[in-house]
Amino acid sequence: MSKALAAVVAWVLAASLSWLPVPVVGQPGPFSKSALNGETPDAYLARREAIARDAVAVAFDPAEAPVFDGPTARADTALLMMAIARFESGYDLLVDDGRVVGPMGESCVMQVMVDAAYKKGVGMITREGWTARELVLDRQKCMRAALHKLQVSRSICTDAKHPQNASHKALVGADAFGLYVGTRCVEGSVYAAHRYDLARKWAAGHPAPSTSASTAP
């Protein structure tokens, strides 16, 4: 990884640690009696860094489109993905390794719905053709599937004429990403705002490392 991308990883990791610091031994977690789930604090921090690195790798993939505009679009995209993971999974080990899934089968740290199609002999798959287990085994697939959902949401929710856009207007800001947390685009989505605002507030107070770092391939 280049120094430019490493700087972005450090930036999004710092953001995520401000939202959810490394837990202390004995601290309860969102899905179990221990937030560390058997990890040492050092191992926990290393895994959190790996999550940040995977988010940045996917957001900066030239084959993918960012969900923001401007010179820091890809860095901002990675930051939003990390903010979503904060709310969806709390970066919890049990979710990250697949031992805990969402109430509707949501998988991996991004809690991706695996509901696009049924494949005989395989089970339910995402639109990319991945199973829930594959999202867990390859975190970049998890991040990529999540990014694709954000891309689709932005496309649909900014289209006032799309049938899934219940507001019938071009939505902006957090509402452009409402389909990640719902089935229709609606104005004033509280859940979308929680995730979006977390990322945007961090970016406002801690600008992305630099224009070159944020747009490097």
N, C-alpha and C positions, 0 to 999 in steps of 0.2 A: 504494500500500500504506500502511495506517495506521501510526502510530508504534508501536502495540502489536504489530502483526505484524512490523514491522521489528525490534523488540527480540527477538522469537522467532527470526527469521532469524539475527540476530547470535549468539544463544545456540546454535543448532544448528550454525552455521558454526564457532564457536569449538570446539565439541565435535569436529567432524570434523577440524579442524586439529590438535587435540591427538592424535587417533588417527593422522593422516597429514599431517604438515606439508608446506608448499610445498617441492618438491624443489629442489635446487641444480643448476646447469648441469652436465651430464655424469653426473648420478646415474642409475643404471639403474632401469628401471621393471618392473612385473610382467609386461608383455606385449611389451616392446620394449627395445632397448638404452638408450633414453633415457626417463626418467620424464616429461620435459617434452614429448616428441614434437613438437618444433618450436615449442612455445609459449614465450613469455617468462614468467618468474615472475609478472609482473603479469597477463598474459593468463590464465595458469593459475589464479591466485587469483580473478580475475573470474569464470571459469567455475565454480569451486567455489562461489562465492557464488550464482551463478545456479542451481546444483543445489539449494542450501539453500533458496533462494527458491521454487523449484518444489515442493519437498517440503512447505514450510509452506503454500503456496497450496492444495495438494490436501488436506492434513490439516485445514485450517480451512474448507474448502468446506462450507457448511451442508447441502448435499445428501449429504455423506458422513458415515458414523458413525466416530468414533474407535475405536481398538482397546484403549483403556484407559478407566478410570472416574475420576471425580473432577474437581476444578477445573482441573487441568493436563492433562486427557486428550488434547486436540488437540496441545498442544506435545510431550507425551510420544510421541504417535503419529508426529509429524514426526521426532523424535529417533531413534526406532526405525528409521524408514525410512532415515535417514542412516547408521545403524550397519550396516544390511543392505547398503547400497551400498558401505560401506567394505570389507566382506568379499567381496561379489559382484564388484565391478569395480575397487576401489581408486580410483574416480572417474577412471579412466584415459581420456584423450582418445580413444584408439582404440576403446574400448568405447562411450564416449558418442556418438561420431559414426558408429558402426556398422561401422567397418572390421574390428573383431574381435568375433566372437560366441562364445558358449559352445559346448562340445562337443556339445550336443544342440540347438543353435540358439537358446539363451537370448539375449535381446536387451536392449540399453540398459543404463544404469548399474545398474539393479536386477536385471538378468539374468532377465527375465520369460520363462517358458516360453510359446512361441506354439504351443499344441497343443490348443486347445479344439475346433477343427473345421477342416474343409477347405472352402474356398469356391472353386467353379469359376472359373477365370480369374484367381484372386487368390492362391491358396495357403493355407497354414495361417494361422489367425487366433486371437486370444485370445477369451475369452468375451464381451468387449465388441465384438468384430468388427474388431479392429485387427490389421494385419500387423506383422511385425517392423520393417519399414521405417518404418511410422507411429510406432512407439514411439520410434524414434531421431530422427525429424524433429520430434516434439512431446514434449519431456521430461515435460510434465505428464501426457500419456497414459501414459507409462512409469510415473510415480509413481502414477497412479490405478489402473492395472492391478495394480501391486504392492500397493497398499492393499487392493484388493478381494480379493487372495489372502490377505492377512493377516486380513481380516474373515471370510472363509470358514474359514480355519484356526482362528480363535478360536471360531467357532460349532461346528465339528465336534469339535475336540479337548476342548472343555469339556462335550461330550455323551457320557456314559459308554456310551450305547446305540447310538451311531452306528457303522455297520459299518466305517468307516475308522479308528475309534478302537481300535487294537490293544491298548491298555492296559485298556480296559473300565472306565475310571474318569474322572471329571472332572479333566482336567489343568489345571494352573495355571502361572503364571509363564512361563518360556521355552518349556515344553512345549506351551503353548497355541498356539504359532506354529510347531509342528513341520512342518506341511504346506507351509510355504514352502520348506523344504529337504529334504522327503521326500514319499513317497506315502501314508504312514499316520501317525497320531498315535501316538507312542511316548513312554514315560516316560524321561527322562534323555537327550534328544537333545543330543549334544555340539555339533552345528552350530547348532542353535537357541539353545543357551546362549551360544555365542560372541557372537552378534549381540545377543541380549537383554541379557546382562550388560554388554556394552560401553556400551549406552545407559543402563541403570539405574545403573551406577556413576558415570557422568558426572552424571546427574540428582541423585544423592544428595549429591555434592560441590558441585554448581552448580545450585541450585534454579532452576526456570523463572522468567523475569523478574518475573511477578506473576500473581495470579489473573486480573485483568482482561485482561492481555496474552495469557494462555493460553486464554481462552475467548471472546475477541472474534470476531465473525463476519467 
